[in-house]
């Protein structure tokens, strides 16, 4: 059954009580147990699957169903139940909920607030809009490719008066053809991987490559959400843009975004929306880890701006083989999680790695 629990209400309230975002509950994404375990748990109208992506439990259900449907094809990722790279997406959505980023930023409704519907996702939230492209669009592609069952048709619900979002595969394929073709390629790649003669590590790297190409196509298309950034402080907008920029590094390294690795990277993300007077690394109500993450994100964006895109370009150039991508993933962990890892070391190592390509 899709229904919020008392825990859901407490999690929503936690946004106003402290800064640390909650992303895990009993080792799974928050409220995971309340989401749809099978396709028929979601609304069906006239034989068409009709989820409401503006309800947190429904949107989280899209991830649960995608992970369950694709797990049999994820053998190259590892033998664990949480080794699929798709686990990063529900953790991300959970962080957005508990940090208050899915709530109405305009203050004109109580959508997403503890005083209203805590499971409501606001159509005015930039974060919710950006996430639409990495939840609804891949789900529609997965259904089109047969992962939700034979001939399953999907039509997303949309709030009255809202016309900014595509709601069917055909609609999204027309509006965002590049995004849908990239997700189609990923899901098709999963099916063909079973017959691939490649060694497991190369197969894994190839699938992660397809996955991140699709993720980045969704990220670029989410530029359609940019007008919604006007609802936030300059500090929050700067963080949001740095967060998007960080995806360039993560994707180029073919980051294996399983549950464990994703939780490690998301736990130190800021647990609340940033205000105009927040200045990392000296935000008093945030942890040292949150302050460090904000500082690193800002540094990477500022350096890349000063170098006119050279840092991202160098990084992508360095991520030219399975071996260098493995080193790249290790470097990202050091940079984001180890405060003693000097940013100057990152620059010199990246520059050196490009010569091995």
C-alpha positions in Angstrom: 0.0 0.0 0.0 1.2 3.5 -0.8 0.6 5.5 2.3 2.8 7.7 4.5 3.6 6.5 8.0 4.1 8.4 11.2 7.8 8.1 10.3 7.2 10.1 7.2 5.7 12.9 9.1 8.6 12.9 11.5 11.1 13.0 8.7 9.4 16.0 7.2 9.4 17.7 10.6 13.1 16.9 10.9 13.8 19.5 8.2 12.9 22.3 10.5 14.6 20.7 13.6 18.1 20.1 12.3 20.4 20.3 9.3 21.5 16.7 8.8 19.5 15.1 6.0 18.2 11.6 6.5 18.7 9.3 3.5 18.6 5.8 4.9 16.1 3.9 7.0 16.9 0.3 8.1 19.5 0.1 5.4 17.2 1.2 2.6 16.2 4.6 1.1 13.7 6.4 3.4 10.1 5.2 3.3 11.2 2.4 0.9 8.9 -0.1 2.7 5.9 2.1 1.9 6.5 2.2 -1.8 5.0 -0.1 -4.5 6.5 -3.6 -4.6 4.9 -4.4 -7.9 3.5 -2.5 -10.8 -0.1 -3.2 -9.8 0.4 -1.4 -6.5 0.3 1.9 -8.5 -3.0 3.4 -9.8 -4.3 1.9 -13.1 -7.0 3.7 -15.2 -8.6 2.1 -18.3 -5.8 -0.4 -18.4 -3.1 2.3 -18.3 -0.6 2.6 -15.4 -1.2 6.0 -13.9 1.4 7.0 -11.2 1.4 10.4 -9.6 5.0 11.7 -9.8 4.0 14.6 -7.6 3.5 12.3 -4.7 6.8 11.2 -3.0 5.8 7.6 -2.5 4.7 7.2 -6.1 7.9 8.8 -7.4 10.1 6.7 -5.1 8.1 3.7 -6.3 9.3 4.3 -9.9 12.8 3.7 -8.6 11.9 0.6 -6.6 10.2 -0.9 -9.7 13.1 -0.1 -12.0 15.7 -1.5 -9.7 13.7 -4.7 -9.2 13.0 -5.1 -12.9 16.7 -4.6 -14.0 18.4 -6.5 -11.2 18.4 -9.8 -13.1 20.5 -8.0 -15.8 23.0 -6.4 -13.3 25.3 -9.4 -12.7 28.4 -7.6 -13.7 27.9 -5.0 -11.0 28.4 -7.6 -8.2 26.5 -10.2 -6.3 25.0 -8.0 -3.6 21.3 -7.0 -3.5 22.3 -3.3 -3.6 25.0 -3.3 -6.2 22.9 -1.8 -9.0 24.0 1.7 -10.0 20.4 2.8 -9.9 20.4 2.9 -6.1 21.9 6.4 -6.2 18.7 7.8 -7.6 16.3 6.9 -4.8 18.9 8.0 -2.2 19.0 11.4 -4.0 15.3 11.7 -4.0 15.2 10.9 -0.2 17.8 13.6 0.5 15.7 16.1 -1.4 12.7 15.2 0.7 14.3 15.4 4.1 16.3 18.6 3.3 13.1 20.4 2.3 14.0 20.7 -1.3 10.8 19.1 -2.7 8.5 21.5 -0.8 6.9 24.6 -2.4 9.7 27.2 -2.4 7.2 30.1 -3.1 5.4 29.7 0.2 2.0 30.0 -1.5 1.0 26.4 -0.6 1.8 24.0 2.1 2.9 21.3 -0.4 5.7 19.3 1.2 5.6 21.1 4.5 4.8 19.5 7.9 1.8 21.8 8.0 0.4 20.3 4.8 0.8 17.2 2.8 4.3 15.9 3.7 4.3 13.5 0.7 3.5 16.3 -1.8 6.2 17.2 -4.3 5.8 20.8 -5.5 5.7 21.6 -9.2 7.4 24.9 -8.3 10.5 23.2 -6.8 13.6 23.4 -9.0 14.9 20.3 -7.4 11.7 18.4 -8.0 11.7 19.5 -11.6 15.3 18.5 -12.2 14.6 15.1 -10.5 11.6 14.6 -12.9 14.1 14.1 -15.7 15.9 11.3 -13.8 12.9 9.5 -12.5 9.9 9.8 -14.8 11.8 9.8 -18.1 13.9 6.6 -17.3 10.8 4.9 -16.0 8.8 5.6 -19.2 11.8 4.2 -21.2 12.0 1.1 -19.0 8.3 0.4 -19.5 8.7 1.0 -23.3 11.6 -1.5 -23.3 9.4 -4.1 -21.6 10.9 -4.1 -18.1 7.5 -3.4 -16.5 5.8 -6.3 -18.3 4.5 -7.0 -21.8 2.6 -4.1 -23.4 2.4 -2.0 -20.2 1.3 1.5 -21.1 2.1 4.4 -18.7 0.5 7.9 -18.4 1.8 10.1 -15.6 -0.6 12.1 -13.6 -0.2 15.9 -13.8 -1.7 18.6 -11.5 -4.4 20.7 -12.9 -3.1 23.8 -14.6 0.5 22.4 -15.0 1.7 21.8 -18.6 5.5 21.9 -18.3 6.1 18.1 -18.0 5.8 15.3 -20.6 3.7 12.4 -19.2 4.0 9.5 -21.7 6.8 7.8 -23.6 5.6 9.2 -26.9 5.3 12.7 -25.4 8.7 12.6 -23.9 10.3 11.1 -27.0 8.9 14.0 -29.0 10.0 16.7 -26.5 13.3 15.2 -25.4 14.3 12.7 -28.1 18.0 12.7 -27.0 17.1 11.8 -23.4 14.8 9.0 -24.3 17.1 7.5 -26.9 19.9 7.4 -24.3 17.8 5.7 -21.7 16.5 3.3 -24.4 20.1 2.5 -25.2 20.9 1.8 -21.5 18.0 -0.6 -21.0 18.6 -2.3 -24.3 22.3 -2.6 -23.3 21.3 -4.4 -20.1 19.5 -7.0 -22.1 22.3 -7.6 -24.6 25.0 -7.6 -21.8 23.9 -11.2 -20.8 25.2 -12.5 -24.2 28.3 -10.2 -24.3 31.7 -12.0 -24.4 33.4 -9.1 -22.7 35.2 -9.8 -19.3 33.0 -8.8 -16.4 34.9 -5.7 -15.5 34.7 -4.4 -19.0 31.1 -5.3 -19.3 30.4 -3.4 -16.0 32.4 -0.4 -17.3 30.4 -0.4 -20.6 27.0 -0.6 -18.8 28.0 2.2 -16.4 29.0 4.2 -19.4 25.6 3.8 -21.0 23.9 4.6 -17.6 25.8 7.8 -17.1 25.4 9.0 -20.7 21.6 8.7 -20.1 21.9 10.4 -16.7 23.8 13.3 -18.2 21.3 13.6 -21.1 18.5 14.0 -18.4 20.6 16.5 -16.5 21.2 18.7 -19.6 17.5 18.5 -20.5 16.6 19.7 -17.0 17.8 23.1 -18.1 14.0 23.5 -18.8 13.7 23.9 -15.0 16.0 27.0 -14.8 13.3 29.6 -14.3 12.3 27.9 -11.1 15.7 28.8 -9.6 14.4 32.3 -9.0 12.5 30.9 -5.9 15.8 30.4 -4.1 18.6 32.4 -2.5 21.8 33.0 -4.5 23.6 30.6 -2.2 21.2 27.8 -2.9 21.3 28.5 -6.7 25.1 28.5 -6.6 25.0 25.1 -4.7 22.5 23.7 -7.2 24.6 24.6 -10.1 27.8 23.2 -8.4 25.8 20.0 -7.7 24.9 19.8 -11.4 28.6 20.5 -12.4 29.8 17.7 -10.1 27.8 15.2 -12.2 30.3 15.9 -15.0 33.1 14.4 -12.9 31.0 11.5 -11.5 29.7 10.5 -14.9 33.1 10.6 -16.7 34.6 8.3 -14.1 31.7 5.8 -14.6 31.0 6.0 -10.9 29.4 2.8 -9.6 26.5 4.4 -7.7 25.4 1.4 -5.7 23.7 1.9 -2.3 26.9 1.9 -0.2 28.9 4.3 -2.4 26.0 6.6 -3.0 25.2 6.9 0.7 28.8 7.8 1.4 28.6 10.7 -1.1 25.2 11.9 -0.1 25.4 11.8 3.7 27.5 15.0 3.8 25.2 17.0 1.4 23.6 20.0 3.1 20.6 19.0 5.1 18.6 22.1 4.5 18.1 24.8 1.8 20.8 27.4 1.8 20.0 31.0 2.8 21.6 34.2 1.7 23.9 34.5 4.7 25.2 30.9 4.6 29.0 31.0 4.0 30.8 27.6 3.9 32.9 26.4 5.6 31.5 28.5 8.4 27.8 27.6 8.5 27.3 27.1 12.2 24.2 24.8 12.1 25.9 22.5 9.6 28.4 19.7 10.3 32.0 19.9 9.4 31.3 17.3 6.6 28.5 19.4 5.1 30.6 22.6 5.2 33.5 20.7 3.6 31.3 19.4 0.8 29.9 22.8 0.1 33.4 24.2 0.0 34.7 21.6 -2.4 31.7 21.9 -4.7 32.2 25.7 -4.8 36.0 25.3 -5.4 35.5 22.9 -8.3 32.9 25.2 -10.0 35.0 28.4 -9.4 38.2 26.8 -10.7 36.4 25.5 -13.8 34.9 28.9 -14.4 38.3 30.6 -14.0 39.8 28.1 -16.4 36.9 28.5 -18.8 35.9 24.8 -18.6 39.4 23.4 -18.7 39.1 21.4 -15.5 36.1 19.5 -16.6 37.7 19.1 -20.1 40.9 17.8 -18.5 39.0 15.4 -16.3 37.0 14.0 -19.2 40.2 13.6 -21.2 41.9 11.7 -18.3 38.9 9.3 -17.9 39.9 7.5 -21.1 40.2 3.9 -20.0 38.9 1.4 -17.5 42.1 1.9 -15.4 42.1 5.7 -15.3 38.4 5.7 -14.5 39.1 3.4 -11.5 41.7 5.9 -10.3 39.3 8.8 -11.0 36.7 7.3 -8.7 39.3 6.9 -6.0 40.3 10.5 -6.4 36.7 11.8 -6.1 36.3 9.9 -2.9 39.5 11.5 -1.5 38.5 15.0 -2.6 34.9 14.9 -1.2 35.4 12.7 1.9 38.9 13.4 3.0 39.4 17.0 4.3 43.2 16.6 4.3 43.3 15.8 0.6 44.6 19.0 -0.9 42.8 20.5 -3.9 46.2 21.3 -5.4 46.9 17.5 -5.4 43.7 17.0 -7.4 44.8 19.5 -10.0 48.3 18.0 -10.4 47.1 14.4 -10.5 44.4 15.2 -13.1 46.9 17.0 -15.3 49.3 14.1 -15.0 46.6 11.5 -15.8 45.8 13.1 -19.2 49.3 12.2 -20.4 48.6 8.5 -20.0 45.7 8.6 -22.5 
